[in-house]
Amino acid sequence: MTIDFQGTSSIVTGGASGLGAATARRLAERGSTVIVLDLNESAGKELAAEIGGVFVRADVTSTEDVSAAVATAAELAPLRAVVNSAGIGAPERTVARDGSPADLDTFERIVRVNLIGTFNVIRLAAGAMMQTEALDGGERGAIITTASVAAFDGQIGQASYSASKGGIVGMTLPVARDLAASGIRVNCIAPGLFDTPIYGEGEFSENFKANLSKSVPFPHRLGFPDEYATFAVEMLSNSYMNGEVVRVDGAIRLPIK
């Protein structure tokens, strides 16, 4: 069975750009009214206008902000899909070469946004999904989380980022089991190197991305955001896909640095 998104609402966190924006477009094409949840107000409003959705400025770690976004979605139509793609990162060695330790506040902030923020969105959105009418087979909705290949082969300087993404991987199965009784599925995508705004713009950025591409076995390039988006929609749609973590990475395994 597959979910029909026509006449539904969905939430995409980090939806104003990159992987989130591509996914928001795909869900809108399938007939869902998308809540574009992001802190980037200008880009978020522009995308929402483009796809006939609604922008909600929200911090994923805030119960108040996320609750407001969930309420907005539920008022528009039954909430059937949530895609968590908001995330941050900041490279820093555990102990620098000069002996100074990593900044604990930075570590905590990255874990808070990436891991705790993801769980915050799941718990609040799942509560709204539970109030919807069950579809055939008892399904009420589906949730996607976004980890990273760094959860499995993190590089030098990625302790905080890898820890946060590893936590997302680790909670996938237990959260899927928690929500199974309510007919809500949970799956996780672990992307490899994707061409998103995180790499910046200009000649230096393009040269950097070209160099990164050499490490991808095949195809020899960075992933396109739409390749994440189409897979996310498939995971949301396929009613037998549950509790899984899938790498989408061109067969890359990250080197030490």
Protein Blocks (a to p, Z undefined) as FASTA:
>chain_A
ZZdfehiacddehklgcjllmmmmmmmmnopacddddfblmlmmmmmmmnopacddddfk
lmklmmmmmmmmmmmpccfbdcdfbdcdddddfbafkopacdfklmmmmmmmmmmmmmmm
mmmmmmmmmmpccdehhiabdcdddddfklmmccehilmmmmmmmmmmmmmmmmmmmmmm
nopacddddddddddfknogajklmmmmmmmmmmpmbacbdddfklmmmmmmmmmmmmmb
ghiacddehhpacdfZZ
